[in-house]
Amino acid sequence: MDTAALLPVALALMAIPVTALLLSRLRFGRLPPGPRPWPVLGNLFQIQPVRCRCFAEWAARYGPIMTVWFGSTPMVVVSTPELAQEVLRTHDQHLADRSRNRSSERFSRGGMDLIWADYGPHYIKVRKLCNLELFTPRRLEALRPVREDEVTAMVESVHAAGKGGRPVAVREFLAMVGFNNITRLAFGKRFLTAAGELDEQGREFKEIVNNGIKIGASLSIAEHIRWLRWLTPVDEVAYQAHGDRRDRLTVKIMEEHASALERSGASKQHFVDALFTLRDKYDLSDDTVIGLLWDMITAGTDTTVITVEWAVAELVRNPTVQHKVQEELDRVVGRDRVLSETDFPNLPYLQAIVKESLRLHPPTPLMLPHRASAAVKVAGYDIPKGASVTVNVWAIARDPEAWDSPLEFRPERFLHDNIDIKGCDYRVLPFGAGRRVCPGAQLGINLVASMIGHLLHHFTWALPDGTRPEDIDMMESPGLITFMRTPLQVVATPRLEKEELYKRVAAEM
Protein backbone atom coordinates (compact mmCIF):
# COMPACT_ATOMS: atom_id res chain seq x y z
CA MET A 1 0.00 0.00 0.00
CA ASP A 2 1.16 3.51 -0.81
CA THR A 3 2.71 5.35 2.15
CA ALA A 4 0.65 8.41 1.32
CA ALA A 5 -2.52 6.35 1.61
CA LEU A 6 -1.53 5.24 5.15
CA LEU A 7 -1.00 8.79 6.33
CA PRO A 8 -4.68 9.59 7.07
CA VAL A 9 -5.01 6.32 9.03
CA ALA A 10 -1.90 7.11 11.08
CA LEU A 11 -3.10 10.64 11.76
CA ALA A 12 -6.51 9.34 12.83
CA LEU A 13 -4.91 6.86 15.24
CA MET A 14 -2.70 9.58 16.67
CA ALA A 15 -5.72 11.82 17.10
CA ILE A 16 -7.55 9.33 19.32
CA PRO A 17 -5.43 9.76 22.49
CA VAL A 18 -5.11 13.50 21.86
CA THR A 19 -8.88 13.81 21.55
CA ALA A 20 -9.39 11.67 24.66
CA LEU A 21 -6.98 13.91 26.59
CA LEU A 22 -8.76 17.07 25.44
CA LEU A 23 -12.19 15.65 26.31
CA SER A 24 -10.92 14.60 29.72
CA ARG A 25 -9.49 18.08 30.32
CA LEU A 26 -12.81 19.64 29.31
CA ARG A 27 -14.76 17.32 31.60
CA PHE A 28 -12.49 17.22 34.66
CA GLY A 29 -10.33 20.34 34.37
CA ARG A 30 -6.72 20.36 35.54
CA LEU A 31 -6.49 17.23 37.64
CA PRO A 32 -3.43 16.46 39.77
CA PRO A 33 -0.75 14.32 38.08
CA GLY A 34 -0.56 10.59 38.60
CA PRO A 35 0.29 7.27 36.98
CA ARG A 36 -0.76 7.08 33.35
CA PRO A 37 -4.13 5.33 33.11
CA TRP A 38 -5.10 2.70 30.56
CA PRO A 39 -8.16 3.43 28.44
CA VAL A 40 -11.35 2.25 30.16
CA LEU A 41 -9.43 0.40 32.92
CA GLY A 42 -7.67 3.41 34.38
CA ASN A 43 -5.03 2.34 36.91
CA LEU A 44 -6.96 -0.65 38.24
CA PHE A 45 -4.36 -3.22 37.22
CA GLN A 46 -1.43 -1.07 38.33
CA ILE A 47 -2.60 -0.74 41.93
CA GLN A 48 -0.75 -3.09 44.26
CA PRO A 49 -2.73 -5.10 46.86
CA VAL A 50 -1.66 -2.99 49.87
CA ARG A 51 -2.96 0.30 48.53
CA CYS A 52 -1.57 2.62 51.21
CA ARG A 53 1.99 1.51 50.38
CA CYS A 54 1.35 1.62 46.64
CA PHE A 55 -0.08 5.14 46.85
CA ALA A 56 2.81 6.28 49.06
CA GLU A 57 5.29 5.05 46.42
CA TRP A 58 3.36 6.83 43.68
CA ALA A 59 3.22 10.01 45.77
CA ALA A 60 7.02 9.98 45.97
CA ARG A 61 7.05 9.94 42.16
CA TYR A 62 4.10 12.14 41.20
CA GLY A 63 3.75 14.42 44.20
CA PRO A 64 1.73 14.61 47.44
CA ILE A 65 -1.52 15.21 45.56
CA MET A 66 -2.22 12.86 42.68
CA THR A 67 -4.98 11.32 40.62
CA VAL A 68 -5.57 7.58 40.52
CA TRP A 69 -8.12 6.36 37.99
CA PHE A 70 -10.56 3.65 39.03
CA GLY A 71 -11.83 2.80 35.59
CA SER A 72 -13.17 6.09 34.24
CA THR A 73 -13.60 7.67 37.69
CA PRO A 74 -10.82 9.82 39.15
CA MET A 75 -9.82 9.55 42.80
CA VAL A 76 -7.60 12.28 44.23
CA VAL A 77 -5.17 11.06 46.91
CA VAL A 78 -3.40 13.46 49.28
CA SER A 79 -0.40 12.45 51.39
CA THR A 80 0.76 15.39 53.52
CA PRO A 81 -0.71 17.01 56.66
CA GLU A 82 -1.06 20.35 54.87
CA LEU A 83 -3.08 18.87 52.01
CA ALA A 84 -5.13 16.77 54.44
CA GLN A 85 -6.05 19.98 56.24
CA GLU A 86 -7.05 21.59 52.94
CA VAL A 87 -9.32 18.64 52.14
CA LEU A 88 -10.74 18.04 55.62
CA ARG A 89 -11.01 21.60 56.87
CA THR A 90 -10.66 24.30 54.20
CA HIS A 91 -12.95 22.56 51.68
CA ASP A 92 -14.70 20.24 54.12
CA GLN A 93 -18.19 21.48 53.31
CA HIS A 94 -17.85 20.53 49.62
CA LEU A 95 -15.82 17.35 50.16
CA ALA A 96 -18.01 15.63 52.75
CA ASP A 97 -20.35 13.50 50.63
CA ARG A 98 -19.81 9.77 50.35
CA SER A 99 -19.07 7.68 47.27
CA ARG A 100 -21.43 4.71 47.31
CA ASN A 101 -21.12 1.78 44.94
CA ARG A 102 -23.98 -0.57 44.12
CA SER A 103 -23.22 -2.69 47.17
CA SER A 104 -23.00 0.08 49.79
CA GLU A 105 -26.05 1.74 48.21
CA ARG A 106 -28.09 -1.34 49.05
CA PHE A 107 -26.53 -2.15 52.40
CA SER A 108 -27.16 1.42 53.60
CA ARG A 109 -30.63 1.70 52.01
CA GLY A 110 -29.46 4.67 49.99
CA GLY A 111 -27.32 6.25 52.69
CA MET A 112 -29.89 6.14 55.50
CA ASP A 113 -27.21 5.30 58.09
CA LEU A 114 -24.25 7.49 59.12
CA ILE A 115 -21.18 5.99 57.44
CA TRP A 116 -22.62 6.05 53.90
CA ALA A 117 -24.85 9.12 54.20
CA ASP A 118 -24.14 12.18 52.09
CA TYR A 119 -23.55 15.40 53.98
CA GLY A 120 -26.92 17.08 54.43
CA PRO A 121 -29.89 17.35 56.82
CA HIS A 122 -30.04 13.58 57.47
CA TYR A 123 -26.31 13.32 58.18
CA ILE A 124 -26.37 16.40 60.44
CA LYS A 125 -29.32 14.99 62.42
CA VAL A 126 -27.76 11.57 62.91
CA ARG A 127 -24.38 13.07 63.70
CA LYS A 128 -26.01 15.23 66.37
CA LEU A 129 -27.63 12.12 67.83
CA CYS A 130 -24.23 10.39 68.04
CA ASN A 131 -22.51 13.36 69.66
CA LEU A 132 -25.23 14.38 72.11
CA GLU A 133 -26.74 11.01 73.00
CA LEU A 134 -24.75 7.91 72.06
CA PHE A 135 -21.07 8.69 72.60
CA THR A 136 -21.31 11.03 75.57
CA PRO A 137 -18.86 10.72 78.49
CA ARG A 138 -21.80 9.74 80.71
CA ARG A 139 -22.85 6.82 78.50
CA LEU A 140 -19.26 5.66 77.95
CA GLU A 141 -18.72 5.65 81.72
CA ALA A 142 -21.97 3.76 82.30
CA LEU A 143 -20.82 1.08 79.84
CA ARG A 144 -17.31 0.84 81.29
CA PRO A 145 -18.13 -2.37 83.26
CA VAL A 146 -18.97 -4.09 79.96
CA ARG A 147 -15.59 -3.20 78.47
CA GLU A 148 -13.71 -4.24 81.60
CA ASP A 149 -15.69 -7.49 81.74
CA GLU A 150 -14.66 -8.45 78.22
CA VAL A 151 -11.03 -7.40 78.68
CA THR A 152 -10.66 -9.43 81.88
CA ALA A 153 -12.31 -12.38 80.11
CA MET A 154 -9.57 -12.06 77.48
CA VAL A 155 -6.89 -12.11 80.21
CA GLU A 156 -8.42 -15.29 81.66
CA SER A 157 -8.40 -16.97 78.24
CA VAL A 158 -4.82 -15.95 77.43
CA HIS A 159 -3.68 -17.16 80.86
CA ALA A 160 -5.23 -20.58 80.29
CA ALA A 161 -4.01 -20.94 76.71
CA GLY A 162 -0.44 -19.81 77.40
CA LYS A 163 0.35 -22.02 80.38
CA GLY A 164 3.68 -23.77 80.23
CA GLY A 165 5.09 -21.20 77.86
CA ARG A 166 2.88 -22.26 74.96
CA PRO A 167 2.80 -19.62 72.19
CA VAL A 168 -0.57 -17.99 71.66
CA ALA A 169 -2.06 -16.53 68.50
CA VAL A 170 -2.97 -13.23 70.11
CA ARG A 171 -5.42 -12.20 67.38
CA GLU A 172 -7.98 -14.85 68.25
CA PHE A 173 -8.23 -13.58 71.83
CA LEU A 174 -8.40 -9.96 70.72
CA ALA A 175 -11.10 -10.84 68.21
CA MET A 176 -13.32 -12.26 70.93
CA VAL A 177 -13.02 -9.00 72.89
CA GLY A 178 -13.80 -6.96 69.80
CA PHE A 179 -16.84 -9.08 68.95
CA ASN A 180 -18.29 -9.37 72.46
CA ASN A 181 -17.65 -5.75 73.35
CA ILE A 182 -19.29 -4.20 70.31
CA THR A 183 -22.29 -6.55 70.33
CA ARG A 184 -22.89 -5.84 74.02
CA LEU A 185 -22.53 -2.08 73.59
CA ALA A 186 -24.73 -1.99 70.51
CA PHE A 187 -27.27 -4.76 71.16
CA GLY A 188 -26.89 -5.42 74.88
CA LYS A 189 -26.19 -9.05 73.98
CA ARG A 190 -23.29 -11.39 74.76
CA PHE A 191 -23.93 -14.01 72.10
CA LEU A 192 -22.24 -16.78 74.08
CA THR A 193 -23.50 -19.78 76.03
CA ALA A 194 -22.18 -20.74 79.48
CA ALA A 195 -19.77 -23.07 77.66
CA GLY A 196 -18.31 -20.15 75.72
CA GLU A 197 -19.91 -21.08 72.39
CA LEU A 198 -22.05 -18.87 70.17
CA ASP A 199 -25.75 -19.13 70.95
CA GLU A 200 -28.47 -19.26 68.28
CA GLN A 201 -28.63 -15.49 67.82
CA GLY A 202 -24.82 -15.31 67.80
CA ARG A 203 -24.60 -17.86 65.01
CA GLU A 204 -27.24 -15.95 63.05
CA PHE A 205 -25.32 -12.71 63.62
CA LYS A 206 -22.06 -14.24 62.35
CA GLU A 207 -23.79 -15.70 59.30
CA ILE A 208 -25.31 -12.32 58.46
CA VAL A 209 -21.89 -10.64 58.70
CA ASN A 210 -20.20 -13.31 56.57
CA ASN A 211 -22.99 -13.28 53.97
CA GLY A 212 -22.75 -9.50 53.71
CA ILE A 213 -19.03 -9.75 53.00
CA LYS A 214 -19.66 -12.46 50.40
CA ILE A 215 -22.32 -10.69 48.36
CA GLY A 216 -20.57 -7.32 48.70
CA ALA A 217 -17.37 -8.73 47.22
CA SER A 218 -19.16 -10.36 44.29
CA LEU A 219 -19.37 -7.09 42.30
CA SER A 220 -15.61 -6.36 42.37
CA ILE A 221 -14.06 -4.69 39.32
CA ALA A 222 -17.34 -4.03 37.54
CA GLU A 223 -18.07 -1.28 40.08
CA HIS A 224 -15.42 0.83 38.35
CA ILE A 225 -16.14 -0.04 34.70
CA ARG A 226 -19.69 0.88 33.85
CA TRP A 227 -19.98 -1.06 30.62
CA LEU A 228 -19.02 -4.26 32.46
CA ARG A 229 -21.95 -4.00 34.83
CA TRP A 230 -24.28 -5.84 32.49
CA LEU A 231 -22.00 -8.87 32.95
CA THR A 232 -22.31 -8.69 36.74
CA PRO A 233 -25.80 -7.40 37.48
CA VAL A 234 -26.73 -6.81 41.08
CA ASP A 235 -28.43 -9.84 42.59
CA GLU A 236 -31.37 -7.89 43.95
CA VAL A 237 -32.93 -11.03 45.42
CA ALA A 238 -29.76 -11.81 47.41
CA TYR A 239 -29.46 -8.24 48.70
CA GLN A 240 -33.13 -8.14 49.65
CA ALA A 241 -32.89 -11.49 51.44
CA HIS A 242 -29.76 -10.35 53.27
CA GLY A 243 -31.40 -7.08 54.32
CA ASP A 244 -34.55 -8.85 55.49
CA ARG A 245 -32.50 -11.33 57.51
CA ARG A 246 -30.48 -8.54 59.11
CA ASP A 247 -33.64 -6.60 59.91
CA ARG A 248 -35.39 -9.61 61.48
CA LEU A 249 -32.53 -10.23 63.91
CA THR A 250 -32.19 -6.54 64.79
CA VAL A 251 -35.94 -6.03 65.27
CA LYS A 252 -36.15 -9.14 67.44
CA ILE A 253 -33.40 -7.79 69.71
CA MET A 254 -35.07 -4.37 69.80
CA GLU A 255 -38.38 -5.99 70.79
CA GLU A 256 -36.63 -7.85 73.61
CA HIS A 257 -35.30 -4.54 74.92
CA ALA A 258 -38.70 -2.88 74.53
CA SER A 259 -40.31 -5.65 76.59
CA ALA A 260 -37.63 -5.33 79.26
CA LEU A 261 -38.17 -1.58 79.37
CA GLU A 262 -41.92 -2.03 79.73
CA ARG A 263 -41.45 -4.49 82.60
CA SER A 264 -38.83 -2.53 84.53
CA GLY A 265 -39.64 1.03 83.54
CA ALA A 266 -35.91 1.81 83.40
CA SER A 267 -33.92 2.12 80.19
CA LYS A 268 -30.41 0.69 79.99
CA GLN A 269 -27.40 2.42 78.46
CA HIS A 270 -26.86 0.14 75.46
CA PHE A 271 -27.10 1.84 72.09
CA VAL A 272 -30.17 -0.17 71.09
CA ASP A 273 -32.00 1.13 74.18
CA ALA A 274 -30.92 4.69 73.46
CA LEU A 275 -32.08 4.52 69.85
CA PHE A 276 -35.38 2.94 70.85
CA THR A 277 -36.15 5.74 73.32
CA LEU A 278 -34.83 8.54 71.08
CA ARG A 279 -36.36 7.54 67.75
CA ASP A 280 -39.34 9.90 68.10
CA LYS A 281 -37.26 12.82 69.39
CA TYR A 282 -34.94 12.58 66.38
CA ASP A 283 -37.55 11.32 63.90
CA LEU A 284 -35.55 8.19 63.08
CA SER A 285 -36.82 5.70 60.52
CA ASP A 286 -36.43 1.95 61.05
CA ASP A 287 -33.78 1.93 58.31
CA THR A 288 -31.76 4.57 60.16
CA VAL A 289 -31.99 2.85 63.56
CA ILE A 290 -30.94 -0.48 62.08
CA GLY A 291 -28.29 1.17 59.92
CA LEU A 292 -26.73 2.96 62.90
CA LEU A 293 -26.52 -0.24 64.95
CA TRP A 294 -24.81 -2.06 62.11
CA ASP A 295 -22.52 0.90 61.45
CA MET A 296 -21.23 0.42 64.99
CA ILE A 297 -20.65 -3.26 64.35
CA THR A 298 -18.83 -2.52 61.09
CA ALA A 299 -16.65 0.26 62.49
CA GLY A 300 -15.93 -1.21 65.91
CA THR A 301 -15.33 -4.93 65.56
CA ASP A 302 -11.98 -5.28 63.79
CA THR A 303 -10.34 -1.88 64.26
CA THR A 304 -9.48 -2.42 67.93
CA VAL A 305 -8.21 -5.92 67.19
CA ILE A 306 -5.90 -4.61 64.47
CA THR A 307 -4.50 -1.81 66.64
CA VAL A 308 -3.75 -4.02 69.64
CA GLU A 309 -2.13 -6.81 67.61
CA TRP A 310 0.21 -4.31 65.95
CA ALA A 311 0.95 -2.78 69.38
CA VAL A 312 1.91 -6.16 70.86
CA ALA A 313 4.16 -6.81 67.86
CA GLU A 314 5.93 -3.48 68.39
CA LEU A 315 6.29 -4.10 72.14
CA VAL A 316 7.86 -7.50 71.52
CA ARG A 317 10.28 -5.88 69.09
CA ASN A 318 10.98 -3.09 71.59
CA PRO A 319 11.39 -4.71 75.03
CA THR A 320 12.69 -1.48 76.57
CA VAL A 321 9.35 0.20 75.81
CA GLN A 322 7.50 -2.81 77.22
CA HIS A 323 9.54 -2.70 80.44
CA LYS A 324 9.00 1.05 80.80
CA VAL A 325 5.20 0.84 80.58
CA GLN A 326 5.14 -2.12 82.96
CA GLU A 327 7.08 -0.05 85.49
CA GLU A 328 4.43 2.66 85.13
CA LEU A 329 1.63 0.12 85.60
CA ASP A 330 3.28 -1.36 88.70
CA ARG A 331 3.76 2.10 90.17
CA VAL A 332 0.20 3.30 89.54
CA VAL A 333 -1.89 0.11 89.69
CA GLY A 334 0.38 -2.12 91.75
CA ARG A 335 0.29 -5.92 91.66
CA ASP A 336 -2.62 -6.54 94.01
CA ARG A 337 -5.52 -5.41 91.79
CA VAL A 338 -6.42 -5.19 88.13
CA LEU A 339 -6.25 -2.12 85.94
CA SER A 340 -9.33 0.08 85.54
CA GLU A 341 -10.10 2.79 83.01
CA THR A 342 -10.19 5.19 85.96
CA ASP A 343 -6.40 4.72 86.14
CA PHE A 344 -5.84 6.14 82.65
CA PRO A 345 -5.20 9.77 83.68
CA ASN A 346 -2.27 8.53 85.77
CA LEU A 347 -0.79 6.39 82.98
CA PRO A 348 0.64 8.83 80.41
CA TYR A 349 3.12 6.34 78.95
CA LEU A 350 0.39 3.78 78.33
CA GLN A 351 -1.63 6.47 76.57
CA ALA A 352 1.44 7.40 74.53
CA ILE A 353 1.79 3.76 73.42
CA VAL A 354 -1.83 3.78 72.26
CA LYS A 355 -1.25 6.95 70.24
CA GLU A 356 2.01 5.69 68.75
CA SER A 357 0.36 2.41 67.74
CA LEU A 358 -2.46 4.27 66.02
CA ARG A 359 0.05 6.56 64.31
CA LEU A 360 2.34 3.89 62.93
CA HIS A 361 -0.37 1.31 62.20
CA PRO A 362 -3.71 3.05 61.55
CA PRO A 363 -6.35 0.33 61.14
CA THR A 364 -7.92 2.25 58.23
CA PRO A 365 -4.80 3.45 56.37
CA LEU A 366 -6.77 5.17 53.60
CA MET A 367 -9.76 7.20 54.66
CA LEU A 368 -13.05 5.98 53.30
CA PRO A 369 -13.30 8.19 50.19
CA HIS A 370 -15.21 11.46 50.33
CA ARG A 371 -17.11 12.69 47.26
CA ALA A 372 -17.07 16.24 45.99
CA SER A 373 -20.54 17.79 46.05
CA ALA A 374 -19.18 20.80 44.14
CA ALA A 375 -16.05 21.58 42.14
CA VAL A 376 -13.20 22.94 44.28
CA LYS A 377 -9.48 23.60 43.92
CA VAL A 378 -6.91 21.90 46.15
CA ALA A 379 -3.26 22.97 45.86
CA GLY A 380 -4.18 24.72 42.61
CA TYR A 381 -5.63 21.58 40.99
CA ASP A 382 -9.24 21.01 40.00
CA ILE A 383 -11.34 18.57 42.00
CA PRO A 384 -14.45 18.16 39.83
CA LYS A 385 -17.91 17.60 41.22
CA GLY A 386 -18.47 13.89 41.75
CA ALA A 387 -14.78 13.01 42.10
CA SER A 388 -13.62 10.93 45.04
CA VAL A 389 -10.99 12.24 47.45
CA THR A 390 -9.09 10.23 50.04
CA VAL A 391 -6.29 10.87 52.53
CA ASN A 392 -3.38 8.44 52.85
CA VAL A 393 -3.30 8.39 56.65
CA TRP A 394 -0.59 5.70 56.62
CA ALA A 395 1.74 7.79 54.44
CA ILE A 396 1.24 10.98 56.46
CA ALA A 397 2.13 9.14 59.67
CA ARG A 398 5.42 8.05 58.08
CA ASP A 399 6.30 11.39 56.49
CA PRO A 400 9.82 12.48 57.57
CA GLU A 401 8.79 16.09 57.00
CA ALA A 402 6.08 15.70 59.64
CA TRP A 403 7.76 13.32 62.10
CA ASP A 404 11.22 12.81 63.53
CA SER A 405 12.36 9.21 62.80
CA PRO A 406 8.85 8.29 61.62
CA LEU A 407 9.49 4.55 61.18
CA GLU A 408 10.60 4.10 64.80
CA PHE A 409 8.10 2.95 67.41
CA ARG A 410 8.75 5.73 69.91
CA PRO A 411 5.88 6.57 72.30
CA GLU A 412 7.98 9.32 73.89
CA ARG A 413 7.09 11.63 70.98
CA PHE A 414 3.58 11.87 72.47
CA LEU A 415 4.89 12.67 75.95
CA HIS A 416 6.88 15.70 74.87
CA ASP A 417 4.15 17.22 72.68
CA ASN A 418 0.43 17.29 73.41
CA ILE A 419 -0.57 15.76 70.08
CA ASP A 420 -4.28 15.19 69.47
CA ILE A 421 -5.26 12.01 67.58
CA LYS A 422 -8.99 12.72 67.24
CA GLY A 423 -8.89 15.03 64.23
CA CYS A 424 -7.22 18.25 65.37
CA ASP A 425 -3.64 17.40 64.35
CA TYR A 426 -3.46 16.53 60.66
CA ARG A 427 -0.23 14.56 61.09
CA VAL A 428 -2.07 11.68 62.76
CA LEU A 429 -5.62 10.88 61.63
CA PRO A 430 -6.67 7.37 62.71
CA PHE A 431 -10.24 8.61 63.26
CA GLY A 432 -10.44 11.10 60.41
CA ALA A 433 -11.17 14.81 60.84
CA GLY A 434 -13.71 17.46 59.99
CA ARG A 435 -17.38 16.80 59.35
CA ARG A 436 -16.83 13.06 58.95
CA VAL A 437 -14.57 12.45 61.96
CA CYS A 438 -15.44 9.22 63.79
CA PRO A 439 -17.90 10.02 66.62
CA GLY A 440 -16.80 6.92 68.54
CA ALA A 441 -13.12 7.85 68.70
CA GLN A 442 -12.97 8.10 72.50
CA LEU A 443 -14.73 4.76 72.89
CA GLY A 444 -12.15 3.15 70.60
CA ILE A 445 -9.23 4.76 72.43
CA ASN A 446 -10.57 3.61 75.81
CA LEU A 447 -10.97 0.02 74.67
CA VAL A 448 -7.55 -0.13 73.00
CA ALA A 449 -5.89 1.36 76.09
CA SER A 450 -7.70 -1.10 78.34
CA MET A 451 -6.72 -4.10 76.19
CA ILE A 452 -3.07 -3.08 75.90
CA GLY A 453 -2.90 -2.10 79.57
CA HIS A 454 -4.32 -5.39 80.84
CA LEU A 455 -2.12 -7.46 78.55
CA LEU A 456 1.00 -5.65 79.75
CA HIS A 457 0.01 -5.55 83.42
CA HIS A 458 -0.74 -9.27 83.55
CA PHE A 459 1.92 -10.64 81.20
CA THR A 460 5.41 -10.15 79.88
CA TRP A 461 5.38 -10.68 76.13
CA ALA A 462 8.16 -12.35 74.17
CA LEU A 463 8.74 -14.29 70.97
CA PRO A 464 8.80 -18.09 70.94
CA ASP A 465 12.22 -19.70 71.24
CA GLY A 466 14.15 -19.49 68.00
CA THR A 467 12.21 -16.50 66.68
CA ARG A 468 14.01 -13.18 66.32
CA PRO A 469 12.39 -9.72 66.23
CA GLU A 470 13.39 -9.35 62.59
CA ASP A 471 11.46 -12.56 61.82
CA ILE A 472 8.13 -10.87 62.60
CA ASP A 473 6.25 -10.11 59.39
CA MET A 474 5.50 -6.38 59.69
CA MET A 475 3.64 -6.15 56.38
CA GLU A 476 -0.04 -5.36 56.17
CA SER A 477 -2.68 -7.57 54.62
CA PRO A 478 -4.61 -6.16 51.62
CA GLY A 479 -7.99 -4.56 52.26
CA LEU A 480 -9.76 -1.48 53.57
CA ILE A 481 -8.46 -2.34 57.03
CA THR A 482 -4.95 -3.64 57.63
CA PHE A 483 -4.45 -6.67 59.81
CA MET A 484 -0.92 -7.98 60.16
CA ARG A 485 -0.31 -10.13 57.09
CA THR A 486 0.90 -13.00 59.30
CA PRO A 487 -0.94 -13.45 62.62
CA LEU A 488 1.36 -12.79 65.57
CA GLN A 489 2.50 -15.75 67.68
CA VAL A 490 3.87 -14.78 71.11
CA VAL A 491 4.56 -16.18 74.57
CA ALA A 492 2.68 -14.60 77.50
CA THR A 493 4.46 -15.06 80.84
CA PRO A 494 2.34 -14.13 83.90
CA ARG A 495 3.65 -11.20 86.00
CA LEU A 496 1.14 -11.12 88.87
CA GLU A 497 1.31 -13.64 91.70
CA LYS A 498 -2.34 -13.77 92.75
CA GLU A 499 -4.25 -16.28 90.65
CA GLU A 500 -7.57 -14.50 91.24
CA LEU A 501 -6.30 -11.48 89.30
CA TYR A 502 -6.48 -13.60 86.14
CA LYS A 503 -10.21 -14.26 86.50
CA ARG A 504 -12.94 -12.56 84.51
CA VAL A 505 -14.69 -9.70 86.31
CA ALA A 506 -18.21 -10.30 85.02
CA ALA A 507 -20.72 -7.48 84.62
CA GLU A 508 -24.38 -8.28 84.09
CA MET A 509 -25.86 -5.36 82.19
Buried (B, 14 or more C-beta within 10 A) or exposed (E): EEEEEEEEEEEEEEEEEEEEEEEBEEEBBEBBBBBEBEEBBBBBEBBEEBBBBBBBEBBEEBBBBBBBBBBBBBBBBBBBBBBBBBBBBBBBEBBBBBBBBBBBBBBBBEBBBBBBBBBEEBBEBBBEBBEEBBBBEEBBEBBBBBBBBBBBBBBBBBBEBBEEEEBBBBBEBBBBBBBBBBBBBBBBBBBBEEEEEBBEBBEBBEEBBEBBEEBBEEBEEBBBBEEBBEEBEBBEEBBEEBBEBBBEBBBEBBEBBBEBBEEEEEBBBBBBBBBBBBBEEBEBEBBBBBBBBBBBBBBBBBBBBBBBBBBBBBBBBBEEBBEBBBEBBEEBBEEEEBBBBEBBEEBBBBBBBBBBBBBBBBBBBBBBBBBBBEBBEBBEBBBBEBBBBBBBBBBBBBBEEBBEEBEEBBBEBBBEEEBEBBBEBBBBBBBBBBBBBBBBBBBBBBBBBBBBBBBBBBBBBBBEEEBEEEEBEBEBBEEEBBBBEEEBBBBBEBBBEEEEBBBBBEBEE
